[in-house]
Amino acid sequence: MPITPNSQSLKKGRRGLGCILTFFTLFGVVMSAVFLWPVFEIQDAKSWQAVPCKILSSKVESHSSSKGGPTYSVEVMYEYYIDDHRYVGTRYKFMGGSSSGREGKQEIVDRLGPGTEATCYVNRRNPTDCVIERGFTGDIFFGLIPLTFAAFGVFGIIAVFFRQPKVIPGQHPGLPAAARGSATLKAKNSRGCLLVFALVFAGIWNTVVSFYVAEMVTAWRNGHGEGCATVFMIPFVLVGLGLIVLVGYCFLSLFNPRPVLKLSTTSVALGDEIEVEWNTPGSVDRVRACSITLEGREEATYRRGTSTSTDKSPFARIELMSSSKGRELRRGKAKFTIPRDSMHTFKSSHNKFVWAIHVKGDIPMWPDIGEEYEVEVLPQRISPGGAA
């Protein structure tokens, strides 16, 4: 008996998932703003006035952590004069809060002992706004972590609401005969959209990371580099380099020939005999090996602990063309029959049965051709006599 998905439950599921993803996005944006706001203060403080100050008191303050281990912060008080007016400041750096590692804080306190003369930086627009360390510090790098929450939420919202799957009704009292005319298939992924997405994401990521890298390099040149902060930044720099490579890959793939596939009918059902015709504009002489394959697969999405995974299991595979000569991809046609005893197209929130034509072409020293064209396959047609 065919399975009939409940459209109302699917809509509720998408709305619930959308609320969760929206929460992730807002949480990531808010937390990123909180953690990254000191970055803008640091940039603004470059124009602040350098003023001599005297340390009145300094100590390492211990705080109890939610995980049981203590965290530490630098507590300092200093005085300075602007236009013969005395001011007292208590801010050491722009990034507030506390963190583990008492040794580093103790070194700062030892350097800023009571009675020590130091230099603080004062906002020209507000004499009470001051700081001693106006540059980047290692704990600001943690501001990059919430960006992953925001990215996860945005990508999830796009996947849920802008690429909604079609739900195929499970009960069909009867399907008409195969429609006349041809149908041109559309590639699942747009190369231009992939390039734009890669450019935007790589630009945002590397712009943020570059601020930290520049300040980190400056700190090392001035003899104040932090080893832990440097090690912490390595994965972010590697991701940025990988994104640059991805942008180059997507750009080069724009120049690949893109096959155009056309089916002999606009309606495909189980048991139908279909003819597919392909035509590939552009140069295919660089292609060494190519293949065109019709695949039916089941996709099951479920949770494993705190992560969500999707298993894909092919249940049908029909080879339409395979050749070691790229010119076979230029133009051709092939006939195939959708197996009667297989499953028609079905898409729900957690399970899918998908039919797709895969076109592959190997190009040496260049991005390969890899296109997927989904084919909607209806349940088996019912003959006028009532038999399938």
Secondary structure by P-SEA (a helix, b strand, c coil): ccccccaaaaaaaaaaaaaaaaaaaaaaaaaaaaaaaaaaaaaaaccbbbbbbbbcbbbbbbbbccccbbbbbbbbbbccccccbbbbbccccccccccccaaaaaaaaaaacccbbbbbbbcccccccccccccccccccccccaaaaaaaaaaaaaacccbbbbbcccccccccccccbbbbbbbcccaaaaaaaaaaaaaaaaaaaaaaaaaaaaaaaaccccaaaaaaaaaaaaaaaaaaaaaaaaaaacccbbbbbbbccccccccbbbbbbbbbccccccccccbbbbbbbbbbbbbcccbbbbbbbbcbbbbcccccccccccccbbbbbcccccccccccccccbbbbbbbbbbbcccccbbbbbbbbbccccccccccc
